[in-house]
Amino acid sequence: MATLQLTSPQKIPSAKICWKILATVWWDQDSIRLIDYLPKGQTIKAEYYSSLLVQLKDILKEKHRGKVTKGILFLHDIAPAHRALATQKKLAYLGFQCLDHPPYSPDLALSDYRLSLD
């Protein structure tokens, strides 16, 4: 005769959950200058992006004393937060000169990198 043995329930290990994180990264010819991680549940809007531009300007002043007055050429894509009037005004106020983004073409991808933050 078989006996039934009752045991406490076993805890099943949960699968590792991967969350997507949006990082905004600015770099120049020397190194990465600023990385910002967007808080969970937020989207990048003109006000948020403009505040990051101010942080970037402060970092550049600190790292490149004297060079910031010569002007900064700024290339970014055509995301709505980048094209917003508030952002354009902030870029002009900070003295960043924007380069026009070329029309889409697979052979003209100026900045096509993969970023690994291991």
N, C-alpha and C positions, 0 to 999 in steps of 0.2 A: 504494500500500500504506500502510495506517494504522499508526502506531506507538503503542504503549501506553506511556503515561508514568506512572510510579508516583510518588506524592507522599506525604509524611508525613500522617498523619490530622489533620484539622482539629479544633480544639477547638470544640465547640458550646457557646455560652453557656448556662449553667444558668438556669432560671427563678428569679425572685426568690421565696424562700420566706417566707411570712407566718406568724408564730407568734402565737398568742393569748397575751395577757398579762393577768393578772388584777390590776387596780388597786383598792385600797380608798381611797376619797376622803372626807375629812371637810371640811365647810365650814360657815360661819356666815353671818350677813347681810352681812358685810364682804368675805370672800374665802375661798379654799381655805386650810385650816389644816394639813392633813397628807395626803400621798399616799404609799401604800405599795404596792410591786410585789411580789407573791407570787413567791418563788423557784420556778424551773421544777421540776416534779415534786412540789410540795407541795400540800396542800389546807388550807383554813382550818379550823382546829379551835379549840375553846374556849381552849386555852392560848395559841395564836398570837394570836387575837383579843384576849385579855386583855392581852397584852404591848403590843399596839397602843393599847389604851385608856390604858395607863400613859404611853406616848409622847404621846398626845393631851393628857392632863392636864398634863404638863410643858410642852407648847407653849402651852396655854391660860394656865397660870400666868405664863409669860414674856410673852405678848402682851397679856394682859388683867389686869394686876395689880389686885387688889382686887375685881374682878368675879367671880372664881371662887368666892369665899366666899358669894356670894349664891345659888349653885346653878346648875346647868346642866341644861336640859331636853334630853333625848336621844331622838331618834327613829331607830329602825332597823327593818329589815324582820324577818320571822319565820324567817330562816335558822337551821338547827340550831345553828351556832356562837353565834348571838346569843341563843338561848333556853336554852342549856346552863346548868346550875346554877353551874358555875365562873364563867361570864361574868356571871351575875346577881349573884353574890357580889362580883365585882370591881367592877361598876358601883356597887353599894351602898357598898363600901369607899372608892371614889374620890369618892363624893358626887354621882354623876350620877343625876338623877331621870328615869326612863324614861316616855315617853308610850306609851299603848297603841296598837298598830297597828290601824287600822280594818279591818273585814272587807273582803275584796276587792270592789271595785266600780269599774268603769271611770271613773265620774265623780268618784270620791274619791281619785284618785291624788295623794297629797300631794307626792311628790318624784319626778317623772318627767322626768329630764333626760338629754341626750346629752352625753357628755364627749369633747372632742377635744383630744388632747395632741400637737399638731403641732410 
